[in-house]
Amino acid sequence: MSPGRRGFPVLPARFARHVRRGAPLLAGAVFLAGCGGPADGAGDEKSARGVTVDNCGTKVRVDRAPQRAVALDQGAAEIMLSLGLADRMVGTGTWTDPVLKGLEKANARVPRLADRYPSFEKVLSVEPDFAAASFTYTLSKGGVASREKFAELGVPTYLSPSDCAGKDNSGDGDGERTEALTLDTVYGEIRDLARIFHVEERGEKLIDTLTARVDKAASAADTSDVSVLYWFANSDSPYMAGCCGAPGVITKELGLRNVFADTHEEWPQIGWETVADRDPDVLVIGDLTRRSQSAESAAQKIRFLESDPVTKNMTAVREKRYVLLRGQDMNPTIRTVDGVEKVAAALGEFGLAR
């Protein structure tokens, strides 16, 4: 949180009033009394209906459908926008890529609080009544703020189950999967948010659309023992996908074989000699717009692969079998479905689909 002139956080008046009194608000109660507009065509009775969701070990109670929601990560923002909730969003943060195609107009209506993690002070300045995040780190001391901090001010928080269910985040890296992620977990997030906002029908329609897209892509990319490697970022000490995160979903849906399926780390850093020894048939590489690591864009990655003496003789490099994915396509969210489609299409172009 950014300090005020005297070293204390500068809070919006409504929040500051409760802090001065020393009385924490009840979760989900802040600002809701003055919010108008029934949700999804529902009457006031439905809009006022309380919802409790079991979320990553926390019971999230939302007393009314949120009217001033913030999405603290791009994944959460795109789910909420896909559910038609732009008019009930007052801010987003932590973007790694351009917004999902088709959501540009809706996204333009929602203020972007920061391209990276917004400060807690900045989030509070828009007076939220609900906050959603895609990653555990976002709702921690190093990210925006802890769930406890939000709860002290009566703001219920929701964390994507994709980053907690079957996953251990206690280490220093990106976590380790104890169970393989599936799209059912992503669909569960959609259902949770649809319930919280009282737009359950929209949630089911979105899930049906995503399911149909995955089925179509999988049926068109019937593969036989095609090996693949997923490179997210960094040419000095590259981050490659382990067995069981979002790239694992793509691998399973398309019947591929991840050359690093023997590691359960989400994104282990692996040396190029080891990568070359595994010699994948296809390289799925992150085409990132951020600039925080070496070789972020696909063009930078390809230049490295084709010039480095260790990598230039790999099968996928010689054959130029590159599949370009956005960073969000390789994260566990609705964009994973885009990843399935793009990899499936590339396999056909490479002549690797039966």
N, C-alpha and C positions, 0 to 999 in steps of 0.2 A: 504494500500500500504506500502511495506517495504521502510524505508528511506535509502538514499544513505549515503556516508561518512559524508556529511555536512548537513544531515537532509532533503535533497530534493530527490524526487524520481529519480531513475536511469532509464532513458528511452532509448529505442533503438534510434539510430541516426536519423532515418526517422521521428519518432515522436518528438524527442527533437528539431529538426530543426524547426518544425512548432510552437512548444511551445515558443521557443526563439523569433521567429518573432512576436508572439502575434496574429497570424491569424489562427483561427480555420478552420479545413478542412470541406469541404462539406460532409455531410453524404454519405457514400458509395464510396467516391472518392479515399481513401487512397489505394496505392499499385496496384490498378486495371489496370492502364495503362501498367504495365510491366508483367501482368499475361498472361500466354498463355493457349492454349488448349481449344477448344470448348466444351461445355457441352453436354453430352448424345448424342454424334454423331452429334450435331448441328453445323452449320457453324458459322463463325465469326459474322455474322449479328445477329443471334439469341443469341449468347453468350453475345453480347454487349447490348441486349435489356434491358431497365430498367424496374423494377418492383416496384410497391408501394403496400404495404399491410397495412390495418387497423389492428392494433395489440394492444389490451388492452389500448385503448385510445391514442395510438401513431401511427402516420403514418410513417411506415418504408419504406424508399426509398433505393433501392439497384440498382446501375447503371449498374452493370455487374454481371454475375453469380459469386459468391464467389469462390476464389481459395485458400484462406488461412483462413478457418473457424475454430472457436473454439466452442466446446460444453461445457458449464460450469456446467452441471448437467448430470447424467447418462441417464435420460430419453431422453433428447435432443440428446445425443450422440448415443443412440441406434436407434432412428428414422433416424438420418443422416446415420448411418452405414447400416441400412436396406434399405435405398435408394441408396446404392452403392456409397457413397460419401467419402470413406476413403482417396482417393487420393487427395481430396480437403480439408482435415482437418489437422490442425497443432497442435491440442492439445485438451485434455478433462480434466475435473475435477469433484470433488464431487461425488465419487462412494460409494455406500452402499452395493453392491452385485457383485458377478462375472458377467461378461458380458452375455447377452442373448445367449443361445445356438444357434450355427450356425454363430455367428458373431465373434468368437474368432480370426480367422486369420485376418479379416479386422481390428478388434480393435488393434491387435498387431502392426499394421503398423502406428498407430497414437500415438504420445507421450502423456503420462499421465502427466499433469502439477502438479497435486496434488491429493491425495486420498480424501481430503476434499476440502474446498474452496481455489483455488490458489490465491495468491496475485495479485493485479492489475498489479504490476510490472512484475510478472512472465508471465501473459497473454500477456502483451505488448511486452515482449522479443521475442515472436514468430511472431510478426508483423501481427496480424490478419486483415482481411478485413471484417469480419462478426462474430458476437457472438450470440449464442442462449442459453437460460436458461429455466429450467422447473418451477422455483419457483420465486415469486416476491422477496423473501428475497435475492436470489443470486444476483439480479441486484439492490442491495441497499447498503447503507453504511456499514451494518454489514456483507454483503456477500463478493462479489468480488469488485464491484463498481457500482455506479448508472448508469442508462442509459445516464444521462446527461454527466457523465465523459467520457463514451465511445464516445458519440456524439461530444464532444469537440475535439476529436482526429480523427474524421471522420469515426468511426467504427459503422455501423448500428447494432442494437441489436434487437433480437426477443425473446419475452416472451411467454411461453406456455399459450394459452387462457384457458386451464383447471384450471389455478390458478388465473384467473381474471374474466372470464365470469360467472356471477351469484354468485360471491363470494366477501365477505367483508374481507379484510386483515388488517383492521385498528386496531384491538385489539392486545393483547400481545401473544395470542396463535397461533394456526395453521389456523386461519380464520374461518369464518362462511359462510355456503352456503345459499344464498337467493333463489337459484334455483338448482334443482337436476342436477348433472353432467350426461351427456350422452356420449356414444361413438362417437356421431356425432361431439362433440367438439374435441376429440382426432383425429378423421379423418380430421377435419378442420385444425389442426396443421400440419398433414402430407401434406395436399394439399398446405398450405402456404409455407412450406419449399421446396416442390417439385417445386412450381412456382419460388421461389427465386433462386433455383439452376438450373432452366430450365430442370427439369427431370419429367415433369408432367405425362408422361406415367408410369413411375416407381411408382409414388405416387398412381395412380389409381389401379395399379396391387397389391400394398401392401394393400390398403384398401379393395379390393375385397377378398384377401386372409384372412384378419382378420375377415371380415364380415362372410365369409363362416365358419370359425372356431367357431365363437360365435354361429351361427345358429345351427351347428352340436352339440355343447355342450349343448345348451339349449333344443334341441329336445330329447337328451338322458337323461336329468335329469328333467323330469316332476315331480314336487314335490307337496306335499299337506300340507300346513301349517307347514312347517319345520322352526323352529326358529334358528337364528344364531347370534353369537357374534364375532366381529373382535377385537383381541388384538394385537396391534402393538409392544409395548415395555413397560418396567418398571413394576416391581412387587410391588414397594412401593406405587406408585400412578399411576396406569396403564392408558395408553392411549388406549381408545376404540373408534371404528369408530362410528360417528354419521350417520345420515340418508343418506347423499346426495353426498358424495365424490366417490372415486373409488370403495370402498367396496359397496356403494349403487348401482353402476352399476352391480356388480356381483349379488347382492341381487335381483335386478329387472330382470335381464336376466334369472335367474334360478327360479324365482317365490318364493323366500324365504321371511322370515320375520325377519328383524333386530330387536333385542330386545331393541336397543336404537334408534329406528327410530323417537323417540320423541324429539331428539336434532339435531339442524342444525349445531352445531359446527363440524369442520372437525375431530378433534381428542380430544374430551373432556377427562379429567382425572376423573375417576369414582371410588369410593370406592368399595372394594370387597363385602361388605355386600349388596350393591345395585345390584352388578353383580349376586350374589348368589340368590337374590330374583327374578331376571328376569329368571334365570335357563334355559339357551338356550339348544336346542337339539344338536347343533354342535358348536364347538369352532374353529374358523379360527385364527391361531396364526402366527405371524411374525417370520420367521427363519432368523435372521439378522446376518451378519458377522462383523458389527461394534462393538465397545466396549465402548460406551459412556453412557449407562444407565444400570440399573439392569435388569437381565433376558432378555438378547438380543437374544440368540439362542433359538430355539424351545426346545432343551433338558433342558435348564434352566427353561423355562416356564412350561414345563410339570412336572418337579420335584417340582416346587413351587405349582402347582395346586393340585398335588396328596398328598402333605404333609401338606398344610395349612388347619387348622380346618374349616375355613370359606368356602373354595372352594372344598375340597375333596369329598363332598357329592353331588355336582352338577351333574345333569343328564349326561351332556356331559363328565364329568371327570370319573364318574363311568363306563360309556360305552366306554370310551377311543375314543370318536369321535373327533379326532383332525385332522385338515387340515393344513398342513404346507405350507406357502407361503413365498417367498422372499419379502423383503421390497418393491422392485420395483413392484411386483405383486399387491401391495396394494396402489400404487401411480397412479395418473391419466396419464397413458401413454400407449404405445402399450403393455406393460407387463400386463395391466389389463386384456387383453384377455387370457393370461396365467392363471391368477387368476380364470377367469370364467371356463376354462377347468379343472383346478385342483380341484376346489370345486365340479364341476359336477361329476367328476370321483369318488371323495370321497363319495358323496351322494349315488352313486350306490353301492359302497363297503359296506356302512353302512346299506344298505337295505332301504334307505329313499326315493328313486326315484320310482315313480309308474311304 
